[in-house]
Amino acid sequence: KVNGVEEVNTKLFNTIDKQIERWTYWYGKTPFETEKEDNLLKFLQESNYEKAPILLGKLLANKYKRTQNADQHINTLDYIVRFNLAQNTSTIVNYANTVLSTYKSESAWAKALLWLNIAEGKETKIEHMAAILNAKSKVLEKLGNKSEAEIAKLAAQKADKKAEDAGTKIISIPAFKMTGQQPKKN
């Protein structure tokens, strides 16, 4: 009552999301918190919290990736995208890139292409469209559709140029620049 429903819901979402993110970057140096994960899974499944499906999808996708259950991982990502549970198109691009770099399956790549088509249909910002089309080009290349891949690549370059002209181009800074490190010289 003091803080209001919106503020409590935001805090709840951010707390759970941060925990799921922490588990995403678990590298096996300590035992995984399986019991905590199971408790959170049960809580989200039984919860009436309106954003529980979003968090549940993220939790399951991370769990299946960590446990190397490829089919369940891809199916969960597919569920997230198709049921509009991805928070934005950047998340969809990230899922597609993960599938592309992790799996050697044409059916997995075909799903990634479907997700990128969904993202392309949703996106209204030209600076985000460039990333979608770049990812789409890579997927099409993997699927052997070289001419379509080239068309997507050219469209990505055109979108990138439009974003640059509009002053909205997203510029990524390599991690080594952020940390002050220098690239190795050969």
N, C-alpha and C positions, 0 to 999 in steps of 0.2 A: 504494500500500500504506500509506503514511503517513497520508493523509487519509481514505481509505475511498471506496468506489464512490459512495455517496450524495452525499457532499460534492463530489466531482469532477463528477458528473452535474448537480448543482445549479449549480455554477460554469459548466459548459459551457452549460447552458440559459440562464442569466442573461446570459452574455456574448453569445451569439448573438441572444437576444431583444432586448437593448439595442441591438445593431447594426441589427437590422431596424427597431426603433423610431426610431433616428436617421435611417434612410433614409426612413421614413414622413413625417418632417417636413422633407424636402429641398425647397427652394423655388426651385432653379435659379440661385442666386447663384454657384455654382461648378459645374464639370462633374460629372455624376453618376458615381459609382464603379461603372460597369457591369462592369468586369473583376472587381472584388471580389465584386459581387453574383453574377456567373456562377460564380465559384469556390465561393462559399458554397452556391449552388444545387446544384452538382455534388457537393460534400461531403455535403450532406444527402441527396441522392438515393442516394448510394453507401454511406451510413453504416448501421451496425447499431444506432445509438443509438436507444433506445426512444421518445424524444420528438422524433425527427427529423420524423415526419409533422406534428406540431403546428407546428413551426418552418417546415417547408416550406410548409405552407398559408399561414401569415402572410406569408412571403417572397413567394410567388406572388401573393397578394391585393394586397400593396403594389405589386409590380411592375406588375401589370395595371392597377391604379388610376392609377399614375404615368404609364404609357404610354397611358392612355385607351383601353384595350381592354375596353370595357364588358361584352361577352358573357363573356369569360374571367374578368373580375373577379367578376361575379355568379355564374358557375358555380363558381369557386373558393370563394367564401363559402358557397355551397350545399353543396359538398363538406365544408367544415369543419364546418358545423352538422350535416348529416345523418350524418356519420361520427363525431360526438361528439368533435371535435378542438378545439372552442371551450373555453377554460379555465373559463368560467363563463357564467351567463345574462346578466350585464352585457355581456359581449363580444358575445353574440347581439343584444342590444338595440342596441348600438353599430353592428353590421353593418346591422341593419334601418333604423336612423336614417340611416346613410350612404347606403344605397340610396334611401331616401325623399327625401333632400335632393339627391342627385346625378343620379338618372335619372328620366326622364319616361315610363317604360314600365310599362304595366299588368302585364305578365308579370314584370317585376322586382319590382314592389310585391306581386304574388301570392306570389312566393318569400319576400319579407320577412315576409309574413303567416304563411306556413308555418313559418318560423324562430321567430317569436314564439309560435306555438302549441306548438312543440317546447319552447321556453324555459318557457312557462307550465306545461307538463306536468312539467318537471323541478324547478321552483323550489319550495322549502319555506319560505323566509323571506318573510314578509308585506311587509317593507320593500322587497324586490326585486320582488315581484309588482306593486306600484304602478307601477314604471317599465315593466315588461313590458306591462301593460294600457294605460298611457298611449300607448306606442309603437303598440300594436295598434289603439287608437282612431284614431290619425293615419293609419295604413295603410288601415284600413277606410274612413275618410273619403275618402282619395284614390281608392280603388276604387269610390266611389259608394254604399257600403253605410251610409247615414246612420243607420239605426235600430240596426244592429249596432255602429256606431262609438259611438253614444250609450250603449249598454249597457256597452261596454268602458270608456268614460270614467267612468260611474257606478261600475263595479266598481273602477276605479283609485282613485277618490275614497274608496270604502269601505275599500280596502286601506290607503290612505294614513292614514286615520283610525285604523284598527286598529294600524298601526305607531306612530302618534303616541301612542295610549293605552298601548301596550306599552313606550314609551320607546325604540323602535328606528328611528324615522323617519330617513331619510337626508336631510340638509339640505345642499343645494349652495350654495356661496358663490360669487357672481359673481366673475370674475377681477379686475374693477376694485377690489373690496373687498380681495382678497388682496394687491394691489400698492399699496394706499393711494390709488388714484385715485378721483376723484369722477365720478359720471355727469354727462353734459352736461345742462344745464338749458335748456329751450326757451323 
